[in-house]
Amino acid sequence: MKMVKTDIGVVAVFYAICAFFYVQTQKLSAESQTYPTFIIAILFGLTTLYLLQMVFRAKKYGTVNSNGEFKDFQPLQFFGCLALTILYLLGVHFIGFYVSSAVFMVATLLFLKVKPIPVAISTVAVLLLVYVAFTRFLQVRLPAGLLF
């Protein structure tokens, strides 16, 4: 399988994400840096493994342009999800993490035409997992929002 040249951009974006979050993590107290640094290290390591895999594929099979890769691109779906994500970020700021996350998950999954039962199960499962992992176990204070 040939290496797709646009994958280089994907790797660059993931390295930039790692760098951004690492810089932001340095603003936290020392004891609060452990978990985010661990997650950033995992993402950095996986990105590096992907880069190495790309290099080996390029040497063994060559490279290929991805000219027709986005031929099935659906602008309404992309921009709709982008708009919902921006609204979610605003929602976290104003109405809090849990409420905005529930609304975001339901709205996005329904927008993507997922059936209601899987939407409900997914939303409850993810929010329960976040509550147990972050609020109860790690005792992380999630944004409550300005309005509440």
CNS distance restraints for C-alpha pairs under 8 A (distance, minus, plus):
assign (resid   1 and name CA) (resid  57 and name CA) 6.91 0.50 0.50
assign (resid   1 and name CA) (resid  61 and name CA) 6.30 0.50 0.50
assign (resid   2 and name CA) (resid  57 and name CA) 6.03 0.50 0.50
assign (resid   2 and name CA) (resid  58 and name CA) 6.31 0.50 0.50
assign (resid   2 and name CA) (resid  61 and name CA) 5.06 0.50 0.50
assign (resid   2 and name CA) (resid  62 and name CA) 5.44 0.50 0.50
assign (resid   2 and name CA) (resid  63 and name CA) 5.15 0.50 0.50
assign (resid   2 and name CA) (resid  64 and name CA) 6.19 0.50 0.50
assign (resid   3 and name CA) (resid   7 and name CA) 7.70 0.50 0.50
assign (resid   3 and name CA) (resid  54 and name CA) 5.87 0.50 0.50
assign (resid   3 and name CA) (resid  55 and name CA) 7.89 0.50 0.50
assign (resid   3 and name CA) (resid  57 and name CA) 5.65 0.50 0.50
assign (resid   3 and name CA) (resid  58 and name CA) 5.25 0.50 0.50
assign (resid   3 and name CA) (resid  61 and name CA) 7.39 0.50 0.50
assign (resid   3 and name CA) (resid  62 and name CA) 6.43 0.50 0.50
assign (resid   3 and name CA) (resid  63 and name CA) 4.62 0.50 0.50
assign (resid   3 and name CA) (resid  64 and name CA) 6.12 0.50 0.50
assign (resid   4 and name CA) (resid  63 and name CA) 5.83 0.50 0.50
assign (resid   4 and name CA) (resid  64 and name CA) 5.11 0.50 0.50
assign (resid   4 and name CA) (resid  65 and name CA) 5.91 0.50 0.50
assign (resid   4 and name CA) (resid  66 and name CA) 6.22 0.50 0.50
assign (resid   5 and name CA) (resid   9 and name CA) 7.95 0.50 0.50
assign (resid   5 and name CA) (resid  63 and name CA) 6.48 0.50 0.50
assign (resid   5 and name CA) (resid  64 and name CA) 6.20 0.50 0.50
assign (resid   5 and name CA) (resid  65 and name CA) 5.61 0.50 0.50
assign (resid   5 and name CA) (resid  66 and name CA) 6.87 0.50 0.50
assign (resid   6 and name CA) (resid  10 and name CA) 6.89 0.50 0.50
assign (resid   6 and name CA) (resid  65 and name CA) 7.36 0.50 0.50
assign (resid   6 and name CA) (resid  66 and name CA) 6.69 0.50 0.50
assign (resid   7 and name CA) (resid  11 and name CA) 6.33 0.50 0.50
assign (resid   8 and name CA) (resid  12 and name CA) 6.28 0.50 0.50
assign (resid   8 and name CA) (resid  51 and name CA) 7.85 0.50 0.50
assign (resid   9 and name CA) (resid  13 and name CA) 6.15 0.50 0.50
assign (resid  10 and name CA) (resid  14 and name CA) 6.30 0.50 0.50
assign (resid  11 and name CA) (resid  15 and name CA) 6.21 0.50 0.50
assign (resid  11 and name CA) (resid  47 and name CA) 6.31 0.50 0.50
assign (resid  11 and name CA) (resid  50 and name CA) 7.76 0.50 0.50
assign (resid  11 and name CA) (resid  51 and name CA) 6.75 0.50 0.50
assign (resid  12 and name CA) (resid  16 and name CA) 6.16 0.50 0.50
assign (resid  13 and name CA) (resid  17 and name CA) 6.18 0.50 0.50
assign (resid  14 and name CA) (resid  18 and name CA) 6.21 0.50 0.50
assign (resid  14 and name CA) (resid  43 and name CA) 7.87 0.50 0.50
assign (resid  14 and name CA) (resid  44 and name CA) 7.70 0.50 0.50
assign (resid  14 and name CA) (resid  47 and name CA) 6.79 0.50 0.50
assign (resid  15 and name CA) (resid  19 and name CA) 6.19 0.50 0.50
assign (resid  15 and name CA) (resid  44 and name CA) 6.70 0.50 0.50
assign (resid  15 and name CA) (resid  47 and name CA) 7.28 0.50 0.50
assign (resid  16 and name CA) (resid  20 and name CA) 6.07 0.50 0.50
assign (resid  17 and name CA) (resid  21 and name CA) 6.16 0.50 0.50
assign (resid  18 and name CA) (resid  22 and name CA) 5.96 0.50 0.50
assign (resid  18 and name CA) (resid  40 and name CA) 5.81 0.50 0.50
assign (resid  18 and name CA) (resid  43 and name CA) 7.09 0.50 0.50
assign (resid  18 and name CA) (resid  44 and name CA) 6.37 0.50 0.50
assign (resid  19 and name CA) (resid  23 and name CA) 6.20 0.50 0.50
assign (resid  20 and name CA) (resid  24 and name CA) 6.30 0.50 0.50
assign (resid  21 and name CA) (resid  25 and name CA) 5.92 0.50 0.50
assign (resid  21 and name CA) (resid  40 and name CA) 7.31 0.50 0.50
assign (resid  22 and name CA) (resid  26 and name CA) 6.44 0.50 0.50
assign (resid  22 and name CA) (resid  37 and name CA) 6.85 0.50 0.50
assign (resid  22 and name CA) (resid  40 and name CA) 6.91 0.50 0.50
assign (resid  23 and name CA) (resid  27 and name CA) 7.27 0.50 0.50
assign (resid  24 and name CA) (resid  28 and name CA) 7.56 0.50 0.50
assign (resid  25 and name CA) (resid  33 and name CA) 5.98 0.50 0.50
assign (resid  25 and name CA) (resid  36 and name CA) 6.79 0.50 0.50
assign (resid  25 and name CA) (resid  37 and name CA) 7.11 0.50 0.50
assign (resid  26 and name CA) (resid  33 and name CA) 7.07 0.50 0.50
assign (resid  28 and name CA) (resid  32 and name CA) 5.95 0.50 0.50
assign (resid  28 and name CA) (resid  33 and name CA) 6.05 0.50 0.50
assign (resid  29 and name CA) (resid  33 and name CA) 6.42 0.50 0.50
assign (resid  30 and name CA) (resid  34 and name CA) 7.41 0.50 0.50
assign (resid  32 and name CA) (resid  36 and name CA) 7.82 0.50 0.50
assign (resid  33 and name CA) (resid  37 and name CA) 5.85 0.50 0.50
assign (resid  34 and name CA) (resid  38 and name CA) 6.16 0.50 0.50
assign (resid  35 and name CA) (resid  39 and name CA) 6.34 0.50 0.50
assign (resid  36 and name CA) (resid  40 and name CA) 6.10 0.50 0.50
assign (resid  37 and name CA) (resid  41 and name CA) 6.04 0.50 0.50
assign (resid  38 and name CA) (resid  42 and name CA) 6.31 0.50 0.50
assign (resid  39 and name CA) (resid  43 and name CA) 6.28 0.50 0.50
assign (resid  40 and name CA) (resid  44 and name CA) 6.02 0.50 0.50
assign (resid  41 and name CA) (resid  45 and name CA) 5.99 0.50 0.50
assign (resid  42 and name CA) (resid  46 and name CA) 6.12 0.50 0.50
assign (resid  43 and name CA) (resid  47 and name CA) 6.05 0.50 0.50
assign (resid  44 and name CA) (resid  48 and name CA) 6.14 0.50 0.50
assign (resid  45 and name CA) (resid  49 and name CA) 6.19 0.50 0.50
assign (resid  46 and name CA) (resid  50 and name CA) 6.18 0.50 0.50
assign (resid  47 and name CA) (resid  51 and name CA) 6.16 0.50 0.50
assign (resid  48 and name CA) (resid  52 and name CA) 6.20 0.50 0.50
assign (resid  49 and name CA) (resid  53 and name CA) 6.14 0.50 0.50
assign (resid  50 and name CA) (resid  54 and name CA) 6.17 0.50 0.50
assign (resid  51 and name CA) (resid  55 and name CA) 6.27 0.50 0.50
assign (resid  52 and name CA) (resid  56 and name CA) 6.24 0.50 0.50
assign (resid  53 and name CA) (resid  57 and name CA) 6.14 0.50 0.50
assign (resid  54 and name CA) (resid  58 and name CA) 6.02 0.50 0.50
assign (resid  55 and name CA) (resid  59 and name CA) 6.23 0.50 0.50
assign (resid  56 and name CA) (resid  60 and name CA) 6.07 0.50 0.50
assign (resid  57 and name CA) (resid  61 and name CA) 5.56 0.50 0.50
assign (resid  57 and name CA) (resid  62 and name CA) 6.72 0.50 0.50
assign (resid  57 and name CA) (resid  63 and name CA) 7.96 0.50 0.50
assign (resid  58 and name CA) (resid  62 and name CA) 4.30 0.50 0.50
assign (resid  58 and name CA) (resid  63 and name CA) 5.40 0.50 0.50
assign (resid  74 and name CA) (resid  78 and name CA) 6.30 0.50 0.50
assign (resid  75 and name CA) (resid  79 and name CA) 5.89 0.50 0.50
assign (resid  76 and name CA) (resid  80 and name CA) 5.69 0.50 0.50
assign (resid  77 and name CA) (resid  81 and name CA) 6.16 0.50 0.50
assign (resid  77 and name CA) (resid 112 and name CA) 7.41 0.50 0.50
assign (resid  78 and name CA) (resid  82 and name CA) 6.16 0.50 0.50
assign (resid  79 and name CA) (resid  83 and name CA) 6.01 0.50 0.50
assign (resid  80 and name CA) (resid  84 and name CA) 6.23 0.50 0.50
assign (resid  80 and name CA) (resid 111 and name CA) 7.98 0.50 0.50
assign (resid  81 and name CA) (resid  85 and name CA) 6.08 0.50 0.50
assign (resid  81 and name CA) (resid 108 and name CA) 6.60 0.50 0.50
assign (resid  82 and name CA) (resid  86 and name CA) 6.32 0.50 0.50
assign (resid  83 and name CA) (resid  87 and name CA) 6.20 0.50 0.50
assign (resid  84 and name CA) (resid  88 and name CA) 6.02 0.50 0.50
assign (resid  84 and name CA) (resid 104 and name CA) 6.84 0.50 0.50
assign (resid  84 and name CA) (resid 107 and name CA) 7.75 0.50 0.50
assign (resid  84 and name CA) (resid 108 and name CA) 6.85 0.50 0.50
assign (resid  85 and name CA) (resid  89 and name CA) 6.33 0.50 0.50
assign (resid  85 and name CA) (resid 104 and name CA) 7.50 0.50 0.50
assign (resid  86 and name CA) (resid  90 and name CA) 6.40 0.50 0.50
assign (resid  87 and name CA) (resid  91 and name CA) 5.95 0.50 0.50
assign (resid  88 and name CA) (resid  92 and name CA) 6.15 0.50 0.50
assign (resid  88 and name CA) (resid 100 and name CA) 5.98 0.50 0.50
assign (resid  88 and name CA) (resid 101 and name CA) 7.05 0.50 0.50
assign (resid  88 and name CA) (resid 104 and name CA) 5.91 0.50 0.50
assign (resid  89 and name CA) (resid  93 and name CA) 6.55 0.50 0.50
assign (resid  90 and name CA) (resid  94 and name CA) 6.29 0.50 0.50
assign (resid  91 and name CA) (resid  95 and name CA) 5.34 0.50 0.50
assign (resid  91 and name CA) (resid  96 and name CA) 6.51 0.50 0.50
assign (resid  91 and name CA) (resid  97 and name CA) 7.62 0.50 0.50
assign (resid  91 and name CA) (resid 100 and name CA) 5.25 0.50 0.50
assign (resid  91 and name CA) (resid 145 and name CA) 7.84 0.50 0.50
assign (resid  92 and name CA) (resid  96 and name CA) 4.44 0.50 0.50
assign (resid  92 and name CA) (resid  97 and name CA) 4.77 0.50 0.50
assign (resid  92 and name CA) (resid  98 and name CA) 7.98 0.50 0.50
assign (resid  92 and name CA) (resid  99 and name CA) 7.94 0.50 0.50
assign (resid  92 and name CA) (resid 100 and name CA) 5.62 0.50 0.50
assign (resid  92 and name CA) (resid 101 and name CA) 7.58 0.50 0.50
assign (resid  92 and name CA) (resid 143 and name CA) 6.66 0.50 0.50
assign (resid  92 and name CA) (resid 144 and name CA) 7.69 0.50 0.50
assign (resid  92 and name CA) (resid 145 and name CA) 6.18 0.50 0.50
assign (resid  93 and name CA) (resid  97 and name CA) 7.78 0.50 0.50
assign (resid  93 and name CA) (resid 143 and name CA) 7.05 0.50 0.50
assign (resid  93 and name CA) (resid 144 and name CA) 7.87 0.50 0.50
assign (resid  93 and name CA) (resid 145 and name CA) 5.07 0.50 0.50
assign (resid  93 and name CA) (resid 146 and name CA) 6.55 0.50 0.50
assign (resid  94 and name CA) (resid 145 and name CA) 4.41 0.50 0.50
assign (resid  94 and name CA) (resid 146 and name CA) 4.77 0.50 0.50
assign (resid  94 and name CA) (resid 147 and name CA) 5.70 0.50 0.50
assign (resid  95 and name CA) (resid  99 and name CA) 6.66 0.50 0.50
assign (resid  95 and name CA) (resid 100 and name CA) 6.51 0.50 0.50
assign (resid  95 and name CA) (resid 144 and name CA) 6.66 0.50 0.50
assign (resid  95 and name CA) (resid 145 and name CA) 4.36 0.50 0.50
assign (resid  95 and name CA) (resid 146 and name CA) 6.37 0.50 0.50
assign (resid  95 and name CA) (resid 147 and name CA) 5.72 0.50 0.50
assign (resid  95 and name CA) (resid 148 and name CA) 6.55 0.50 0.50
assign (resid  96 and name CA) (resid 100 and name CA) 6.12 0.50 0.50
assign (resid  96 and name CA) (resid 142 and name CA) 7.81 0.50 0.50
assign (resid  96 and name CA) (resid 143 and name CA) 5.19 0.50 0.50
assign (resid  96 and name CA) (resid 144 and name CA) 4.07 0.50 0.50
assign (resid  96 and name CA) (resid 145 and name CA) 3.85 0.50 0.50
assign (resid  96 and name CA) (resid 146 and name CA) 7.49 0.50 0.50
assign (resid  96 and name CA) (resid 148 and name CA) 7.62 0.50 0.50
assign (resid  97 and name CA) (resid 101 and name CA) 5.77 0.50 0.50
assign (resid  97 and name CA) (resid 142 and name CA) 6.29 0.50 0.50
assign (resid  97 and name CA) (resid 143 and name CA) 5.38 0.50 0.50
assign (resid  97 and name CA) (resid 144 and name CA) 6.21 0.50 0.50
assign (resid  97 and name CA) (resid 145 and name CA) 7.25 0.50 0.50
assign (resid  98 and name CA) (resid 102 and name CA) 6.13 0.50 0.50
assign (resid  98 and name CA) (resid 127 and name CA) 7.20 0.50 0.50
assign (resid  99 and name CA) (resid 103 and name CA) 6.25 0.50 0.50
assign (resid 100 and name CA) (resid 104 and name CA) 5.84 0.50 0.50
assign (resid 101 and name CA) (resid 105 and name CA) 6.01 0.50 0.50
assign (resid 101 and name CA) (resid 127 and name CA) 7.79 0.50 0.50
assign (resid 102 and name CA) (resid 106 and name CA) 6.20 0.50 0.50
assign (resid 102 and name CA) (resid 123 and name CA) 6.26 0.50 0.50
assign (resid 102 and name CA) (resid 127 and name CA) 7.34 0.50 0.50
assign (resid 103 and name CA) (resid 107 and name CA) 5.92 0.50 0.50
assign (resid 104 and name CA) (resid 108 and name CA) 5.86 0.50 0.50
assign (resid 105 and name CA) (resid 109 and name CA) 5.96 0.50 0.50
assign (resid 105 and name CA) (resid 119 and name CA) 7.69 0.50 0.50
assign (resid 105 and name CA) (resid 123 and name CA) 6.18 0.50 0.50
assign (resid 106 and name CA) (resid 110 and name CA) 6.01 0.50 0.50
assign (resid 106 and name CA) (resid 119 and name CA) 6.16 0.50 0.50
assign (resid 106 and name CA) (resid 120 and name CA) 7.45 0.50 0.50
assign (resid 106 and name CA) (resid 123 and name CA) 6.85 0.50 0.50
assign (resid 107 and name CA) (resid 111 and name CA) 5.94 0.50 0.50
assign (resid 108 and name CA) (resid 112 and name CA) 6.17 0.50 0.50
assign (resid 109 and name CA) (resid 113 and name CA) 6.35 0.50 0.50
assign (resid 109 and name CA) (resid 114 and name CA) 5.40 0.50 0.50
assign (resid 109 and name CA) (resid 119 and name CA) 6.26 0.50 0.50
assign (resid 110 and name CA) (resid 114 and name CA) 5.35 0.50 0.50
assign (resid 110 and name CA) (resid 115 and name CA) 7.10 0.50 0.50
assign (resid 110 and name CA) (resid 116 and name CA) 7.30 0.50 0.50
assign (resid 110 and name CA) (resid 119 and name CA) 7.32 0.50 0.50
assign (resid 114 and name CA) (resid 118 and name CA) 7.05 0.50 0.50
assign (resid 114 and name CA) (resid 119 and name CA) 6.58 0.50 0.50
assign (resid 115 and name CA) (resid 119 and name CA) 6.40 0.50 0.50
assign (resid 116 and name CA) (resid 120 and name CA) 6.17 0.50 0.50
assign (resid 117 and name CA) (resid 121 and name CA) 6.22 0.50 0.50
assign (resid 118 and name CA) (resid 122 and name CA) 5.84 0.50 0.50
assign (resid 119 and name CA) (resid 123 and name CA) 6.01 0.50 0.50
assign (resid 120 and name CA) (resid 124 and name CA) 6.12 0.50 0.50
assign (resid 121 and name CA) (resid 125 and name CA) 5.95 0.50 0.50
assign (resid 122 and name CA) (resid 126 and name CA) 5.99 0.50 0.50
assign (resid 123 and name CA) (resid 127 and name CA) 6.10 0.50 0.50
assign (resid 124 and name CA) (resid 128 and name CA) 5.92 0.50 0.50
assign (resid 125 and name CA) (resid 129 and name CA) 6.03 0.50 0.50
assign (resid 126 and name CA) (resid 130 and name CA) 6.11 0.50 0.50
assign (resid 127 and name CA) (resid 131 and name CA) 6.01 0.50 0.50
assign (resid 128 and name CA) (resid 132 and name CA) 6.11 0.50 0.50
assign (resid 129 and name CA) (resid 133 and name CA) 5.89 0.50 0.50
assign (resid 130 and name CA) (resid 134 and name CA) 5.55 0.50 0.50
assign (resid 130 and name CA) (resid 135 and name CA) 7.19 0.50 0.50
assign (resid 131 and name CA) (resid 135 and name CA) 4.98 0.50 0.50
assign (resid 131 and name CA) (resid 136 and name CA) 6.41 0.50 0.50
assign (resid 132 and name CA) (resid 136 and name CA) 4.97 0.50 0.50
assign (resid 132 and name CA) (resid 137 and name CA) 6.02 0.50 0.50
assign (resid 133 and name CA) (resid 137 and name CA) 5.05 0.50 0.50
assign (resid 133 and name CA) (resid 138 and name CA) 6.16 0.50 0.50
assign (resid 134 and name CA) (resid 138 and name CA) 4.84 0.50 0.50
assign (resid 134 and name CA) (resid 139 and name CA) 5.75 0.50 0.50
assign (resid 134 and name CA) (resid 140 and name CA) 5.28 0.50 0.50
assign (resid 134 and name CA) (resid 141 and name CA) 7.84 0.50 0.50
assign (resid 135 and name CA) (resid 139 and name CA) 4.63 0.50 0.50
assign (resid 135 and name CA) (resid 140 and name CA) 5.22 0.50 0.50
assign (resid 135 and name CA) (resid 141 and name CA) 6.46 0.50 0.50
assign (resid 135 and name CA) (resid 142 and name CA) 7.42 0.50 0.50
assign (resid 136 and name CA) (resid 140 and name CA) 7.84 0.50 0.50
assign (resid 144 and name CA) (resid 148 and name CA) 6.51 0.50 0.50
